[in-house]
C-alpha cells in the first residue's frame, strides 16, 4: 500500500509539472505572437512594405485563436465543473494551427497551399468546437456553464469566416466576400469569445457579483445566427442591411456587458491589471463595433474600417483584452501568483499608452498611435514573460 501511495503522489506531481510547463509554453507563444503583430502593425502604419493581411492574421490566428483554443478548454472545464481533457490533443491543435499560419504568411499570394492550410485550420477549429461540446454533455448543470457555449459558437463562426475567405479566391465577388469574412471573424469569433469571457472572468478578478442577464445558451446561438446573416448580407452587397443588424448586435451586447462593467464602480471592486485592461479593451471593441455598423449603414464597402480604426480595434481593443486576461491566467495557472505584483508596477502608464494610443490612431495619426500601443504591449509582455522565469512557483 505505501508503494501505491508513493506512486500516486508521483503521478500527481508529474501531472502538475506537465500542466505548469504547458501553461508557460502557451503563455510564451501568445506573448510572442502579440509582440510580432504589434511590431508589424507599427511598421505597416509607418509605411513599410508589410501587408495589412500579415499584421491582422499574425494577431487573429497567431495570438487570439491560440489563446482561445488554449484557455477556452480551461474555462469550460471550470464552469461546467468537469475534468480537463488531455493536454496532447490540445497541444496538437495549437501546433497544427501554427503550421497553417506559417504557410499562409511565408508564401506570397493565394496558392493551393493557402487553400489546404485554411481548410486544415478550419478543421482544427471545428475539432475544438466538438471537444467543447462533449465537455458540456458531461457537465453538471449550473447557470454559469451556459456562458461557455460562447466558445463553441465562436469556433463555428471562425470556421464560417475561413470558408468565406477561401470562397473569395474563386469567385468574382472577392471584395464582398472578404468583407463578410472580416465581420464573421471579428464580430463573430473575436467578439463572441470576449463577451463569454468578460461575463465570468471580469467579476471574478474584480471580486464583485456576476450580473447575468440571461441563463440560456440560446442567446449566444442567436448572436451567432445574427452575425452569419450580417455576413451573408455583406457578401450579397446589402451592406446597409448588414449594418442595421450589426447595430442591433452592438446594442444587445451593451445591454449584456455594461451592467457587469458598472459593478466595478463598487467600493469593494478590485481595480487591478486584469480588470483595467479587460474593461478598457471591451469598451474599445464595443465602440468599434458600433462605428463599423454606422459605416456600413452609410454605404462603406471597406473591408474593415480605416487604418487608424483597425489599429485601435486590434491594439487597444482585442490585444488589451488578451493582455488583461493573461495577466490573471498565466500567473495563476503556472503558480506564479507573485508575477501579478510585477505587472501592477507601471499599470497606469501602460494603460494610458494603450488607450491614448488608440485615440491618437483614430483621430490624429495612425503612426503615432501605433508607436504608443506597441510600446505598451512590449512593456507588458516582456514584464510578464520575465516574471514567468524569475518568480518562484508557489503551488
C-alpha positions as CSV (number, residue, x, y, z in Angstrom):
1,X,0.0,0.0,0.0
2,X,2.8,2.6,0.7
3,X,4.2,1.8,-2.7
4,X,0.8,2.6,-4.3
5,X,0.5,5.8,-2.3
6,X,4.0,7.0,-3.3
7,X,3.3,6.2,-7.0
8,X,0.1,8.2,-6.8
9,X,1.8,11.2,-5.3
10,X,4.5,10.9,-8.0
11,X,1.9,10.8,-10.8
12,X,0.0,13.8,-9.4
13,X,3.3,15.8,-9.1
14,X,4.2,14.8,-12.7
15,X,0.8,15.9,-14.0
16,X,1.1,19.2,-12.1
17,X,4.5,19.8,-13.5
18,X,3.3,19.0,-17.1
19,X,0.4,21.3,-16.6
20,X,2.6,24.2,-15.5
21,X,5.1,23.6,-18.3
22,X,2.2,23.6,-20.8
23,X,0.8,26.9,-19.4
24,X,4.2,28.5,-19.6
25,X,4.7,27.4,-23.2
26,X,1.2,28.6,-24.2
27,X,1.9,32.0,-22.5
28,X,5.2,32.4,-24.3
29,X,3.6,31.5,-27.6
30,X,0.7,34.0,-27.2
31,X,3.1,36.7,-26.0
32,X,5.4,36.2,-28.9
33,X,2.6,36.5,-31.5
34,X,1.3,39.6,-29.8
35,X,4.8,41.2,-29.9
36,X,5.2,40.2,-33.6
37,X,1.8,41.5,-34.6
38,X,2.4,44.8,-32.7
39,X,5.7,45.4,-34.4
40,X,4.3,44.5,-37.8
41,X,1.4,46.8,-37.3
42,X,3.6,49.7,-36.3
43,X,5.8,49.1,-39.3
44,X,2.9,48.9,-41.7
45,X,1.4,52.1,-40.3
46,X,4.8,53.8,-40.8
47,X,4.8,52.9,-44.5
48,X,6.9,49.8,-44.6
49,X,6.2,47.2,-47.3
50,X,4.3,44.9,-45.0
51,X,0.7,43.9,-45.9
52,X,-2.1,44.6,-43.5
53,X,-3.1,40.9,-44.1
54,X,0.1,39.8,-42.3
55,X,-0.4,42.2,-39.4
56,X,-4.0,41.2,-38.9
57,X,-3.6,37.4,-39.2
58,X,-0.5,37.2,-37.0
59,X,-2.7,38.6,-34.3
60,X,-6.0,36.9,-35.0
61,X,-4.7,33.4,-35.9
62,X,-1.4,33.5,-34.0
63,X,-2.3,35.2,-30.7
64,X,-6.1,35.3,-30.4
65,X,-7.0,31.9,-31.8
66,X,-4.2,30.2,-29.9
67,X,-5.4,31.8,-26.7
68,X,-9.0,30.8,-27.3
69,X,-8.1,27.2,-28.0
70,X,-5.7,27.1,-25.0
71,X,-7.9,28.8,-22.4
72,X,-11.4,28.1,-23.5
73,X,-10.8,24.5,-22.5
74,X,-9.8,25.6,-19.0
75,X,-12.8,28.0,-18.7
76,X,-15.2,25.3,-19.9
77,X,-13.9,22.7,-17.5
78,X,-14.1,25.2,-14.7
79,X,-17.6,26.5,-15.5
80,X,-19.0,23.0,-16.1
81,X,-17.2,21.6,-13.1
82,X,-15.8,18.8,-15.3
83,X,-12.3,17.3,-15.8
84,X,-9.8,18.9,-18.0
85,X,-9.2,16.9,-21.3
86,X,-5.7,15.6,-22.1
87,X,-3.0,18.1,-23.0
88,X,-1.7,16.2,-26.1
89,X,-4.8,16.8,-28.3
90,X,-4.8,20.4,-27.1
91,X,-1.2,20.9,-28.0
92,X,-1.7,19.2,-31.4
93,X,-4.5,21.6,-32.3
94,X,-2.3,24.6,-31.5
95,X,0.7,23.1,-33.3
96,X,-1.3,22.5,-36.4
97,X,-2.7,26.0,-36.3
98,X,0.9,27.4,-36.1
99,X,1.9,25.4,-39.1
100,X,-1.2,26.7,-41.1
101,X,-0.4,30.3,-40.2
102,X,3.3,29.9,-41.2
103,X,2.3,28.5,-44.6
104,X,-0.1,31.4,-45.2
105,X,2.5,34.0,-44.0
106,X,5.6,32.8,-45.8
107,X,4.0,32.1,-49.3
108,X,3.1,35.3,-51.3
109,X,-0.3,35.4,-53.0
110,X,-3.0,32.8,-52.7
111,X,-2.0,29.4,-53.8
112,X,-3.1,25.8,-53.4
113,X,-1.0,25.6,-50.3
114,X,-3.0,28.5,-48.8
115,X,-6.3,26.7,-49.5
116,X,-5.1,23.5,-47.9
117,X,-3.7,25.4,-44.9
118,X,-7.0,27.3,-44.5
119,X,-9.1,24.1,-44.7
120,X,-6.8,22.5,-42.1
121,X,-7.2,25.5,-39.8
122,X,-11.0,25.3,-40.2
123,X,-10.9,21.6,-39.4
124,X,-8.9,22.3,-36.2
125,X,-11.4,24.9,-35.1
126,X,-14.3,22.5,-35.7
127,X,-12.4,19.8,-33.8
128,X,-12.1,22.1,-30.9
129,X,-15.8,23.0,-31.1
130,X,-16.6,19.3,-30.9
131,X,-14.3,18.9,-27.9
132,X,-16.1,21.7,-26.0
133,X,-19.5,20.3,-26.9
134,X,-18.6,16.9,-25.5
135,X,-17.3,18.6,-22.3
136,X,-20.8,20.3,-22.0
137,X,-22.6,17.0,-22.5
138,X,-20.8,15.5,-19.4
139,X,-21.2,18.7,-17.4
140,X,-23.0,19.4,-14.2
141,X,-25.9,21.8,-14.8
142,X,-25.3,25.3,-13.5
143,X,-26.3,28.8,-14.7
144,X,-22.7,30.0,-15.4
145,X,-21.9,27.0,-17.6
146,X,-24.2,28.5,-20.2
147,X,-21.7,31.3,-20.9
148,X,-19.0,28.8,-22.0
149,X,-21.2,27.9,-25.0
150,X,-19.9,31.2,-26.4
151,X,-16.7,29.5,-27.3
152,X,-18.5,26.8,-29.3
153,X,-20.5,29.4,-31.2
154,X,-17.3,31.5,-31.7
155,X,-15.5,28.5,-33.2
156,X,-18.3,27.8,-35.6
157,X,-18.3,31.4,-36.8
158,X,-14.5,31.3,-37.3
159,X,-14.9,28.3,-39.5
160,X,-17.5,30.2,-41.4
161,X,-15.1,33.1,-41.8
162,X,-12.4,30.8,-43.1
163,X,-14.9,29.4,-45.6
164,X,-15.7,32.8,-46.8
165,X,-12.0,33.7,-47.2
166,X,-11.5,30.5,-49.3
167,X,-14.6,31.2,-51.4
168,X,-13.4,34.8,-52.1
169,X,-10.4,33.4,-54.0
170,X,-12.5,31.5,-56.5
171,X,-15.4,33.9,-57.4
172,X,-15.8,37.4,-58.9
173,X,-17.2,38.8,-55.6
174,X,-13.8,38.8,-54.0
175,X,-14.1,42.1,-52.1
176,X,-17.6,41.5,-50.8
177,X,-16.7,38.0,-49.6
178,X,-13.6,39.3,-47.9
179,X,-15.6,42.0,-46.2
180,X,-18.1,39.3,-45.0
181,X,-15.1,37.2,-43.8
182,X,-13.8,40.1,-41.8
183,X,-17.1,40.6,-40.0
184,X,-17.6,36.9,-39.3
185,X,-14.1,36.7,-37.8
186,X,-14.2,39.9,-35.8
187,X,-17.8,40.3,-34.6
188,X,-18.5,36.5,-34.8
189,X,-15.4,34.9,-33.4
190,X,-13.4,37.6,-31.6
191,X,-16.4,39.5,-30.0
192,X,-18.3,36.3,-29.0
193,X,-15.2,35.0,-27.2
194,X,-14.7,38.3,-25.5
195,X,-18.3,38.5,-24.4
196,X,-18.3,35.0,-23.0
197,X,-15.0,35.6,-21.1
198,X,-16.0,39.0,-19.7
199,X,-19.3,37.8,-18.3
200,X,-17.5,35.4,-15.9
201,X,-13.8,36.4,-15.7
202,X,-14.2,40.1,-15.1
203,X,-16.4,39.8,-11.9
204,X,-14.1,37.1,-10.7
205,X,-10.9,39.1,-10.9
206,X,-12.7,42.3,-9.6
207,X,-14.3,40.5,-6.7
208,X,-17.8,41.6,-7.5
209,X,-21.1,39.7,-8.1
210,X,-21.8,38.3,-11.5
211,X,-24.6,40.1,-13.2
212,X,-26.1,37.6,-15.7
213,X,-28.8,39.0,-18.0
214,X,-29.7,35.6,-19.3
215,X,-29.5,31.9,-18.3
216,X,-29.9,30.2,-21.7
217,X,-27.1,29.4,-24.1
218,X,-29.5,30.1,-27.0
219,X,-28.7,33.8,-26.6
220,X,-25.2,33.0,-28.0
221,X,-26.7,30.9,-30.7
222,X,-29.0,33.8,-31.7
223,X,-26.0,36.1,-31.7
224,X,-24.1,33.7,-34.0
225,X,-27.0,33.4,-36.4
226,X,-27.3,37.2,-36.5
227,X,-23.6,37.5,-37.3
228,X,-24.0,34.9,-40.0
229,X,-26.9,36.8,-41.5
230,X,-24.9,40.0,-41.4
231,X,-22.0,38.3,-43.2
232,X,-24.5,37.0,-45.8
233,X,-25.9,40.5,-46.4
234,X,-22.5,42.0,-46.9
235,X,-21.5,39.2,-49.2
236,X,-24.6,39.8,-51.3
237,X,-23.9,43.5,-51.5
238,X,-26.6,44.6,-49.0
239,X,-24.1,46.4,-46.7
240,X,-26.8,48.8,-45.2
241,X,-28.9,45.8,-44.1
242,X,-25.9,44.2,-42.6
243,X,-25.1,47.5,-40.8
244,X,-28.6,47.6,-39.3
245,X,-28.3,44.1,-37.9
246,X,-24.9,45.0,-36.5
247,X,-26.4,48.0,-34.7
248,X,-28.8,45.6,-33.0
249,X,-26.0,43.3,-32.1
250,X,-24.0,46.2,-30.6
251,X,-27.0,47.4,-28.5
252,X,-27.7,43.8,-27.3
253,X,-24.0,43.4,-26.4
254,X,-24.1,46.6,-24.5
255,X,-27.2,45.5,-22.6
256,X,-25.4,42.3,-21.6
257,X,-22.0,43.8,-20.7
258,X,-22.5,47.3,-19.3
259,X,-24.2,46.2,-16.1
260,X,-21.2,43.9,-15.4
261,X,-18.7,46.7,-16.1
262,X,-20.9,49.0,-13.9
263,X,-20.2,46.7,-10.9
264,X,-16.6,47.9,-11.0
265,X,-17.7,51.2,-9.5
266,X,-18.5,49.4,-6.2
267,X,-16.1,50.4,-3.4
268,X,-15.2,46.7,-2.9
269,X,-14.2,46.2,-6.6
270,X,-10.5,45.4,-7.1
271,X,-9.0,47.6,-9.9
272,X,-6.0,45.5,-10.9
273,X,-4.2,44.8,-14.1
274,X,-6.8,42.4,-15.3
275,X,-9.8,44.5,-14.6
276,X,-8.4,47.7,-16.1
277,X,-7.2,46.1,-19.3
278,X,-10.2,43.8,-19.8
279,X,-12.7,46.7,-19.2
280,X,-10.9,49.2,-21.4
281,X,-10.4,46.6,-24.2
282,X,-14.0,45.5,-24.1
283,X,-15.2,49.1,-24.4
284,X,-12.9,49.7,-27.3
285,X,-14.2,46.7,-29.2
286,X,-17.8,47.6,-28.5
287,X,-17.2,51.2,-29.7
288,X,-15.5,49.9,-32.9
289,X,-18.5,47.5,-33.5
290,X,-20.8,50.5,-33.3
291,X,-18.6,52.5,-35.6
292,X,-18.4,49.7,-38.2
293,X,-22.2,49.4,-38.1
294,X,-22.6,53.1,-38.8
295,X,-20.0,52.9,-41.6
296,X,-21.9,50.0,-43.3
297,X,-25.2,51.9,-43.0
298,X,-23.7,54.9,-44.7
299,X,-22.6,52.7,-47.6
300,X,-19.0,51.9,-46.7
301,X,-17.6,48.9,-48.6
302,X,-14.3,48.9,-46.8
303,X,-13.1,45.5,-45.6
304,X,-13.0,46.7,-42.1
305,X,-12.7,50.4,-41.1
306,X,-9.7,52.7,-41.7
307,X,-6.1,52.1,-40.8
308,X,-6.5,54.0,-37.5
309,X,-9.7,52.3,-36.6
310,X,-8.2,48.9,-37.4
311,X,-5.1,49.6,-35.2
312,X,-7.4,50.7,-32.3
313,X,-9.6,47.7,-32.7
314,X,-6.7,45.2,-32.7
315,X,-4.4,47.1,-30.3
316,X,-6.5,49.0,-27.7
317,X,-9.4,46.5,-28.2
318,X,-8.6,42.9,-28.6
319,X,-4.8,42.9,-27.7
320,X,-5.5,44.9,-24.5
321,X,-8.3,42.4,-23.5
322,X,-5.9,39.5,-24.1
323,X,-3.2,41.2,-22.0
324,X,-5.6,41.7,-19.2
325,X,-6.9,38.1,-19.2
326,X,-3.4,36.6,-19.5
327,X,-2.1,38.8,-16.7
328,X,-4.5,36.9,-14.4
329,X,-4.5,33.5,-16.0
330,X,-0.8,32.9,-16.6
331,X,0.4,33.7,-13.0
332,X,-2.5,31.6,-11.5
333,X,-2.2,28.6,-13.8
334,X,1.6,28.5,-13.5
335,X,1.6,29.0,-9.8
336,X,3.5,32.4,-10.1
337,X,1.0,34.5,-8.3
338,X,3.7,37.0,-7.4
339,X,4.0,37.9,-11.1
340,X,0.9,40.0,-10.8
341,X,2.8,42.3,-8.4
342,X,5.4,42.9,-11.1
343,X,2.7,43.6,-13.7
344,X,1.0,46.0,-11.3
345,X,4.1,48.3,-11.4
346,X,3.6,50.7,-14.2
347,X,-0.1,49.7,-14.8
348,X,-1.3,53.3,-15.1
349,X,1.4,54.3,-17.6
350,X,0.8,51.2,-19.8
351,X,-3.0,51.7,-19.7
352,X,-2.6,55.4,-20.7
353,X,-0.2,54.4,-23.5
354,X,-2.6,51.8,-24.9
355,X,-5.8,53.8,-24.7
356,X,-4.3,57.1,-25.6
357,X,-2.6,55.4,-28.5
358,X,-5.9,54.1,-29.7
359,X,-7.4,57.5,-29.6
360,X,-4.5,59.1,-31.4
361,X,-4.6,56.3,-34.1
362,X,-8.3,57.0,-34.8
363,X,-8.3,60.8,-34.5
364,X,-4.9,62.1,-35.4
365,X,-2.1,59.8,-36.6
366,X,-2.1,56.0,-37.1
367,X,1.7,56.0,-36.9
368,X,2.0,57.8,-33.5
369,X,-0.9,55.8,-32.1
370,X,0.7,52.5,-33.3
371,X,4.0,53.5,-31.6
372,X,2.3,54.2,-28.3
373,X,0.3,51.0,-28.3
374,X,3.4,48.9,-29.4
375,X,5.5,50.4,-26.6
376,X,2.8,49.5,-24.1
377,X,2.4,46.0,-25.5
378,X,6.2,45.3,-25.5
379,X,6.4,46.6,-21.9
380,X,3.6,44.4,-20.7
381,X,4.5,41.2,-22.5
382,X,8.2,41.5,-21.6
383,X,7.3,42.1,-17.9
384,X,5.0,39.0,-17.9
385,X,7.5,36.7,-19.7
386,X,10.4,37.8,-17.4
387,X,8.1,37.2,-14.4
388,X,7.4,33.7,-15.5
389,X,11.1,32.8,-15.3
390,X,12.1,34.9,-12.2
391,X,9.2,34.3,-9.8
392,X,9.4,31.2,-7.7
393,X,6.5,28.8,-8.3
394,X,4.0,28.5,-5.4
395,X,1.6,25.7,-5.9
